[in-house]
Amino acid sequence: MRKNTFYTKGFLILFGLIMLTGCTQIDRTEVAGHWQGTMTMGNREMAAALDIPVQNSEPITLSLPENYIAWIPVSHFTVKDRNIRFRVSIGFDLMRFSAGLEYQDDGIPHLNGKFLKKNNIGTFSLTRTDTRAWQEGVTTITLAGKEEELTMAVTGGELKGTLVSPHNPVKKILVLFIEGSGPTDRDGNSALFKGKNDSLKQLAYFLAGEGIYSLRYDKRGSGEKISKSLITKDLIFETIIEDACGWIHMLRKDLGFPVIIPAGHSQGSLIGLVASTITGADGVISLEGAGRPIKDVIKEQLRENANLEPEVINQLLRDFEVGIPIRNSIPLVQQLFGEKTRKFLLSWMNYDPGKIIAELEVPTLIVQGEMDFQTSIEDARILAENARQGELLLIPEMNHVLKAVADSYSNYLAYIDPRFPLPEELTGGIINFIRRML
């Protein structure tokens, strides 16, 4: 889990942009480029990047990837005697920056300076790099097939999905993508963030190019048009599992797919595992899935991110389970133990991924990126050790949203920029797993 940052996710959605102003022509030549480093205020540090194009007609932008903010246009940019100044507005906060260009012993240019935010002074240090992280391998996957919208009736309304049919199918085998928790849509994009990563959409397009069908769907509470009738305080985890089983039954009975492989991402991994035990899937793919019960994950989150002692955490969980109102002002505690999601979380706690995967007697691929800060390699190993026919695929430079990243800066930015590529180890590992089942 990531450390505290300057802004909360909920507030970030509301931030406003201030466009570059002024018509003065400024010689940006010496300071132009992609600058990457950190900003520090008090004991809080976070990644930052400044993009300065050579041309005055192009906007200068600041990115704060750990807050999932990218390319905020700056204003009042000036350069004088190797010193730069600019302003950035995020929401109702105005930040003023000033820095000097320095060439240190390594010969690489650095921008070192200070920023002012609400009478608080912070520091920042940026280094010019040759390229942006994504430029090493831009994702340019095109669809070698056709897309078709499917609808499935469920209690309270209907769910929608996208069936991708390849132009040259190898066999009538289909991968069913199940996205992660929260308002994450069929393409792998969360409504909590301003940008997109399109990870599941890109995987579906890749599979089409290899002759493999796929279906990805918006679960309850996600997608462009969210039906409020599908999200109530009475929603339980079993309902989400039933939805996945419903898609599998429809794909088999109505569309005639004899071989179906659920591929669940994050929370979707557990949903895929349980649905496979119920429907008898032909194989399973777990993408960045937890190997421990959600209660253990919550304990870890509260210990590491809220600095709570074990006895306090255990008492919170006991109170929550028996229905005693949680009176704690810590934001993370309030988010986890909200009354609206109480039934859903309690029902989720009934499932142990390690025990469920042990029930499966079909080939299982467990994929885990080593740059993932949401689920751990330990989780993947638990799944692999308990799977009867498990195959563990560890990918060194892949993050939680299945993108190739090289550092913490690109790790966060990949959540909101679809140009980050899918690692070849991921696409190659998945297609090789599927081909062994043909």
C-alpha positions as CSV (number, residue, x, y, z in Angstrom):
1,M,0.0,0.0,0.0
2,R,1.2,3.5,-0.7
3,K,2.2,6.1,1.9
4,N,0.2,9.2,2.8
5,T,0.2,11.9,0.1
6,F,-0.7,15.5,-0.1
7,Y,-4.2,14.9,-1.5
8,T,-6.9,12.3,-1.0
9,K,-8.2,10.2,-3.9
10,G,-11.7,11.6,-3.5
11,F,-10.5,15.2,-3.7
12,L,-8.2,14.5,-6.6
13,I,-11.2,13.8,-8.8
14,L,-12.4,17.4,-8.3
15,F,-9.2,19.2,-9.0
16,G,-9.2,22.0,-11.6
17,L,-6.7,22.8,-14.2
18,I,-5.0,26.2,-14.8
19,M,-3.9,26.6,-18.4
20,L,-0.6,28.1,-19.4
21,T,-1.0,31.9,-19.7
22,G,0.9,34.8,-21.0
23,C,2.3,35.5,-24.5
24,T,5.9,36.3,-23.6
25,Q,8.4,34.3,-25.6
26,I,10.8,32.5,-23.3
27,D,13.9,30.6,-24.3
28,R,13.4,27.2,-22.8
29,T,16.3,25.5,-24.6
30,E,18.5,24.9,-21.6
31,V,15.8,23.7,-19.2
32,A,13.7,21.8,-21.8
33,G,13.1,18.1,-21.3
34,H,11.5,15.6,-19.0
35,W,12.5,16.2,-15.4
36,Q,11.8,13.5,-12.8
37,G,12.4,13.3,-9.0
38,T,10.7,14.0,-5.7
39,M,8.8,16.7,-3.7
40,T,9.1,16.8,0.1
41,M,7.1,18.6,2.7
42,G,7.7,17.8,6.3
43,N,8.1,14.0,6.6
44,R,6.1,13.4,3.4
45,E,7.9,12.6,0.1
46,M,6.3,11.8,-3.2
47,A,7.3,11.4,-6.9
48,A,7.0,14.3,-9.3
49,A,7.8,15.1,-12.9
50,L,8.0,18.3,-14.9
51,D,7.7,18.3,-18.7
52,I,9.1,21.4,-20.4
53,P,8.8,21.4,-24.2
54,V,11.2,23.6,-26.2
55,Q,8.4,25.3,-28.1
56,N,6.6,28.1,-26.3
57,S,3.3,27.0,-28.0
58,E,3.3,23.7,-26.0
59,P,2.2,23.7,-22.4
60,I,4.6,22.9,-19.5
61,T,3.0,20.3,-17.2
62,L,3.6,18.9,-13.7
63,S,2.7,15.3,-12.8
64,L,2.2,13.8,-9.3
65,P,1.8,10.1,-10.1
66,E,1.4,8.9,-6.5
67,N,-1.7,11.1,-6.4
68,Y,-2.7,9.8,-9.8
69,I,-2.4,13.3,-11.3
70,A,-0.8,13.8,-14.7
71,W,0.1,16.7,-16.9
72,I,-1.3,19.7,-14.9
73,P,-0.6,22.7,-17.0
74,V,1.6,25.3,-15.1
75,S,1.2,29.1,-15.3
76,H,3.5,32.1,-14.9
77,F,6.6,30.1,-16.1
78,T,9.8,32.2,-16.3
79,V,13.5,31.5,-16.9
80,K,16.2,33.9,-15.9
81,D,19.9,33.2,-15.3
82,R,19.3,29.4,-15.0
83,N,16.5,30.0,-12.4
84,I,12.9,29.0,-13.1
85,R,9.6,30.0,-11.5
86,F,6.1,28.7,-12.1
87,R,2.7,28.2,-10.4
88,V,0.4,25.2,-10.3
89,S,-3.3,25.1,-9.1
90,I,-4.7,21.9,-7.8
91,G,-8.3,22.2,-6.7
92,F,-8.3,25.3,-4.4
93,D,-4.6,25.1,-3.6
94,L,-2.1,27.4,-5.4
95,M,1.5,26.2,-5.3
96,R,4.4,28.4,-6.2
97,F,7.7,26.9,-7.4
98,S,11.2,28.2,-7.8
99,A,14.4,26.3,-8.6
100,G,17.9,26.7,-10.0
101,L,19.5,24.7,-12.7
102,E,22.7,23.0,-11.5
103,Y,25.2,20.7,-13.1
104,Q,26.7,18.4,-10.4
105,D,29.7,16.1,-10.5
106,D,27.8,13.5,-12.5
107,G,27.4,16.0,-15.3
108,I,23.6,15.5,-15.3
109,P,21.5,18.6,-15.0
110,H,19.4,19.0,-11.8
111,L,16.6,21.3,-10.8
112,N,16.7,21.9,-7.1
113,G,14.4,24.3,-5.4
114,K,11.4,25.1,-3.1
115,F,7.7,25.3,-3.3
116,L,5.1,27.2,-1.2
117,K,1.7,25.7,-0.4
118,K,-0.6,27.5,2.1
119,N,2.4,29.2,3.9
120,N,4.2,25.8,4.2
121,I,7.5,25.4,2.5
122,G,8.6,22.2,0.8
123,T,11.6,21.2,-1.3
124,F,11.9,19.4,-4.6
125,S,14.7,17.9,-6.6
126,L,14.4,16.8,-10.3
127,T,16.8,15.2,-12.7
128,R,16.5,15.5,-16.5
129,T,16.0,12.1,-18.1
130,D,16.3,11.2,-21.8
131,T,12.8,9.7,-22.2
132,R,9.6,9.2,-20.4
133,A,9.2,5.7,-18.9
134,W,6.6,4.6,-21.4
135,Q,8.6,5.5,-24.5
136,E,10.7,2.4,-24.2
137,G,7.7,0.3,-25.4
138,V,4.5,2.1,-26.2
139,T,1.4,-0.1,-26.3
140,T,-0.1,0.0,-29.8
141,I,-2.3,-3.1,-29.8
142,T,-4.9,-3.0,-32.5
143,L,-8.0,-5.2,-32.6
144,A,-7.6,-8.1,-34.9
145,G,-11.3,-9.0,-34.6
146,K,-14.7,-7.5,-33.8
147,E,-16.4,-6.3,-30.6
148,E,-20.0,-7.1,-29.7
149,E,-22.0,-5.8,-26.8
150,L,-23.7,-8.5,-24.7
151,T,-26.3,-8.1,-22.0
152,M,-27.1,-10.5,-19.1
153,A,-30.2,-10.1,-16.9
154,V,-29.6,-10.2,-13.2
155,T,-31.6,-9.5,-10.1
156,G,-32.2,-5.7,-10.0
157,G,-31.3,-5.0,-13.6
158,E,-28.7,-6.1,-16.2
159,L,-25.0,-6.3,-16.7
160,K,-23.2,-5.5,-19.9
161,G,-20.1,-6.9,-21.4
162,T,-17.9,-6.9,-24.5
163,L,-17.4,-10.0,-26.5
164,V,-14.2,-9.9,-28.7
165,S,-14.2,-12.4,-31.6
166,P,-10.9,-12.8,-33.5
167,H,-10.8,-12.7,-37.3
168,N,-8.9,-16.0,-37.3
169,P,-9.9,-18.1,-34.3
170,V,-7.7,-21.0,-33.3
171,K,-10.5,-22.8,-31.5
172,K,-13.7,-21.8,-29.8
173,I,-11.9,-21.1,-26.5
174,L,-12.8,-18.0,-24.4
175,V,-11.1,-16.0,-21.6
176,L,-13.6,-14.4,-19.2
177,F,-12.0,-11.3,-17.7
178,I,-13.2,-10.3,-14.2
179,E,-12.0,-6.9,-13.0
180,G,-10.9,-5.9,-9.5
181,S,-12.7,-4.2,-6.6
182,G,-14.3,-0.8,-6.5
183,P,-15.7,1.1,-9.5
184,T,-13.4,-0.7,-11.9
185,D,-14.9,-1.2,-15.4
186,R,-14.6,-3.9,-17.9
187,D,-11.4,-2.3,-19.5
188,G,-9.6,-2.3,-16.1
189,N,-10.1,1.4,-15.4
190,S,-11.1,2.8,-12.1
191,A,-13.6,5.7,-11.8
192,L,-11.5,6.9,-8.8
193,F,-8.7,8.1,-11.2
194,K,-8.8,10.8,-13.9
195,G,-7.0,8.7,-16.5
196,K,-7.2,5.2,-17.9
197,N,-4.8,2.2,-18.2
198,D,-6.9,0.0,-20.4
199,S,-5.1,-3.1,-19.2
200,L,-7.9,-5.7,-19.6
201,K,-9.0,-4.1,-22.9
202,Q,-5.4,-4.4,-24.2
203,L,-5.2,-8.0,-23.1
204,A,-8.4,-8.8,-24.9
205,Y,-7.1,-7.2,-28.1
206,F,-3.8,-9.2,-27.7
207,L,-5.7,-12.4,-27.4
208,A,-7.8,-11.7,-30.5
209,G,-4.6,-11.3,-32.4
210,E,-3.6,-14.8,-31.2
211,G,-7.0,-16.2,-32.3
212,I,-8.6,-16.3,-28.8
213,Y,-12.1,-15.1,-27.9
214,S,-12.6,-13.0,-24.8
215,L,-15.4,-11.4,-22.8
216,R,-15.0,-8.6,-20.3
217,Y,-17.9,-7.1,-18.4
218,D,-18.9,-4.3,-16.1
219,K,-19.7,-5.7,-12.7
220,R,-22.2,-4.1,-10.3
221,G,-21.2,-0.6,-9.5
222,S,-18.9,0.0,-12.5
223,G,-19.1,1.2,-16.1
224,E,-20.3,4.3,-17.8
225,K,-23.9,3.9,-16.7
226,I,-24.1,2.5,-13.2
227,S,-27.5,1.2,-12.2
228,K,-28.2,2.2,-8.6
229,S,-30.6,-0.7,-8.3
230,L,-27.6,-3.1,-8.5
231,I,-25.7,-1.5,-5.6
232,T,-27.5,-1.6,-2.3
233,K,-26.3,-1.9,1.4
234,D,-27.6,-5.5,1.1
235,L,-25.2,-6.5,-1.6
236,I,-23.0,-9.5,-0.6
237,F,-20.0,-11.1,-2.1
238,E,-21.9,-14.1,-3.2
239,T,-24.0,-12.0,-5.6
240,I,-20.8,-10.9,-7.4
241,I,-19.8,-14.6,-7.7
242,E,-23.3,-15.5,-9.0
243,D,-22.9,-12.9,-11.7
244,A,-19.6,-14.4,-12.9
245,C,-21.2,-17.9,-12.9
246,G,-24.1,-16.4,-14.9
247,W,-21.8,-15.2,-17.6
248,I,-20.1,-18.6,-17.8
249,H,-23.4,-20.4,-18.1
250,M,-24.6,-18.0,-20.8
251,L,-21.4,-18.3,-22.8
252,R,-21.7,-22.1,-22.7
253,K,-25.4,-22.6,-23.2
254,D,-26.3,-19.7,-25.5
255,L,-23.1,-19.0,-27.3
256,G,-21.7,-22.5,-27.4
257,F,-18.2,-22.0,-26.0
258,P,-16.9,-25.4,-24.9
259,V,-13.8,-24.1,-23.2
260,I,-13.9,-21.1,-20.8
261,I,-11.0,-19.8,-18.7
262,P,-11.8,-17.2,-16.1
263,A,-9.1,-14.6,-15.7
264,G,-9.7,-12.5,-12.6
265,H,-7.7,-9.4,-11.7
266,S,-7.1,-8.4,-8.0
267,Q,-10.4,-9.1,-6.2
268,G,-11.6,-10.6,-9.5
269,S,-9.0,-13.4,-8.9
270,L,-11.0,-14.7,-5.9
271,I,-14.3,-14.3,-7.8
272,G,-12.8,-16.3,-10.7
273,L,-11.5,-19.1,-8.4
274,V,-14.9,-19.5,-6.6
275,A,-16.9,-19.4,-9.9
276,S,-14.6,-22.0,-11.3
277,T,-15.3,-24.4,-8.5
278,I,-19.0,-23.9,-9.0
279,T,-19.2,-24.1,-12.8
280,G,-16.3,-26.4,-13.5
281,A,-14.2,-24.1,-15.6
282,D,-11.5,-25.6,-17.9
283,G,-8.6,-23.5,-16.5
284,V,-8.1,-20.4,-14.4
285,I,-5.8,-17.4,-14.5
286,S,-5.1,-15.3,-11.4
287,L,-3.8,-11.8,-12.1
288,E,-2.4,-10.0,-9.1
289,G,-4.7,-11.9,-6.8
290,A,-4.5,-12.1,-3.0
291,G,-3.6,-15.5,-1.5
292,R,-4.8,-14.6,2.0
293,P,-8.3,-13.9,3.4
294,I,-9.4,-10.3,3.1
295,K,-9.4,-10.0,6.9
296,D,-5.6,-10.7,7.0
297,V,-5.1,-8.1,4.3
298,I,-7.1,-5.5,6.2
299,K,-5.0,-6.1,9.3
300,E,-1.9,-5.5,7.3
301,Q,-3.3,-2.3,5.9
302,L,-4.3,-0.9,9.3
303,R,-0.9,-1.9,10.8
304,E,1.2,-0.3,8.0
305,N,-0.9,2.6,6.9
306,A,-2.8,3.6,10.1
307,N,0.0,2.7,12.6
308,L,-2.5,0.8,14.7
309,E,-1.4,-1.8,17.3
310,P,-2.6,-5.4,16.8
311,E,-4.9,-5.4,19.8
312,V,-6.6,-2.2,18.5
313,I,-7.1,-3.8,15.1
314,N,-8.5,-7.0,16.5
315,Q,-11.0,-5.1,18.6
316,L,-12.1,-3.0,15.6
317,L,-12.7,-6.2,13.6
318,R,-14.6,-7.8,16.5
319,D,-16.8,-4.8,16.9
320,F,-17.4,-4.7,13.1
321,E,-18.4,-8.3,12.9
322,V,-21.0,-8.1,15.7
323,G,-22.4,-4.8,14.5
324,I,-21.0,-2.4,17.0
325,P,-20.7,1.1,15.4
326,I,-17.0,1.9,14.6
327,R,-16.2,5.3,16.2
328,N,-12.7,6.1,14.9
329,S,-11.7,9.2,13.1
330,I,-8.9,7.7,11.0
331,P,-9.9,7.9,7.4
332,L,-8.7,4.4,6.4
333,V,-10.7,2.9,9.3
334,Q,-13.8,4.8,8.2
335,Q,-13.4,3.7,4.5
336,L,-12.9,0.0,5.4
337,F,-15.7,-0.2,8.0
338,G,-18.4,1.9,6.5
339,E,-22.0,0.8,7.2
340,K,-23.0,0.8,3.5
341,T,-20.5,-1.9,2.7
342,R,-20.7,-3.9,5.9
343,K,-22.7,-6.9,4.6
344,F,-20.4,-7.1,1.5
345,L,-17.2,-7.1,3.5
346,L,-18.5,-9.5,6.1
347,S,-19.5,-12.0,3.3
348,W,-16.1,-11.4,1.6
349,M,-14.3,-12.5,4.8
350,N,-15.8,-16.0,4.5
351,Y,-13.5,-16.9,1.6
352,D,-9.9,-18.0,1.9
353,P,-8.2,-17.9,-1.6
354,G,-5.5,-20.5,-0.6
355,K,-8.1,-23.0,0.4
356,I,-10.4,-22.4,-2.6
357,I,-7.6,-22.8,-5.2
358,A,-6.8,-26.1,-3.6
359,E,-10.2,-27.4,-4.6
360,L,-9.6,-26.8,-8.3
361,E,-8.4,-29.8,-10.4
362,V,-7.7,-27.8,-13.6
363,P,-4.6,-26.0,-14.8
364,T,-4.1,-22.7,-13.0
365,L,-1.8,-19.8,-13.9
366,I,-0.8,-17.5,-11.1
367,V,0.6,-14.2,-12.4
368,Q,2.3,-11.7,-10.1
369,G,4.2,-8.5,-10.8
370,E,7.1,-7.8,-8.5
371,M,6.5,-4.0,-8.8
372,D,3.0,-4.4,-7.4
373,F,2.5,-2.5,-4.1
374,Q,-1.1,-3.7,-3.6
375,T,-0.7,-7.5,-3.6
376,S,2.6,-9.2,-2.8
377,I,4.8,-12.0,-4.1
378,E,3.9,-13.8,-0.8
379,D,0.2,-13.8,-1.9
380,A,1.2,-15.4,-5.3
381,R,3.3,-18.0,-3.6
382,I,0.5,-19.0,-1.3
383,L,-1.8,-19.6,-4.3
384,A,0.9,-21.5,-6.2
385,E,1.7,-23.7,-3.3
386,N,-1.9,-24.6,-2.7
387,A,-2.9,-25.1,-6.4
388,R,-3.0,-28.7,-7.5
389,Q,-2.0,-27.9,-11.1
390,G,-0.5,-24.4,-10.4
391,E,2.0,-22.5,-12.5
392,L,3.6,-19.4,-10.9
393,L,4.7,-16.6,-13.2
394,L,6.6,-13.8,-11.5
395,I,7.3,-10.7,-13.7
396,P,10.0,-8.4,-12.3
397,E,9.0,-5.1,-13.8
398,M,5.2,-5.3,-13.8
399,N,2.8,-3.4,-11.5
400,H,-0.7,-4.1,-10.1
401,V,-2.5,-2.9,-13.3
402,L,-0.4,-5.3,-15.5
403,K,1.9,-2.6,-17.0
404,A,5.7,-2.7,-17.6
405,V,7.2,-0.1,-15.2
406,A,10.8,0.7,-14.2
407,D,10.4,2.8,-11.0
408,S,8.0,4.2,-8.5
409,Y,7.2,7.2,-10.8
410,S,6.2,5.1,-13.7
411,N,4.5,2.6,-11.4
412,Y,1.9,5.2,-10.3
413,L,1.6,6.9,-13.6
414,A,0.8,3.6,-15.4
415,Y,-2.5,3.5,-13.5
416,I,-3.7,6.5,-15.6
417,D,-1.8,6.3,-18.9
418,P,-2.7,3.6,-21.4
419,R,0.6,4.1,-23.3
420,F,2.5,1.9,-20.8
421,P,3.0,-1.5,-22.4
422,L,1.8,-4.9,-21.3
423,P,5.0,-6.9,-20.5
424,E,6.0,-9.5,-23.0
425,E,6.4,-12.0,-20.1
426,L,2.7,-11.4,-19.3
427,T,1.3,-11.8,-22.8
428,G,3.7,-14.6,-23.7
429,G,2.9,-16.4,-20.4
430,I,-0.8,-16.2,-20.9
431,I,-0.9,-17.4,-24.5
432,N,1.5,-20.3,-23.8
433,F,-0.8,-21.4,-20.9
434,I,-3.8,-21.3,-23.2
435,R,-2.1,-23.1,-26.0
436,R,-1.2,-26.0,-23.7
437,M,-5.0,-26.4,-23.2
438,L,-5.9,-26.5,-26.9
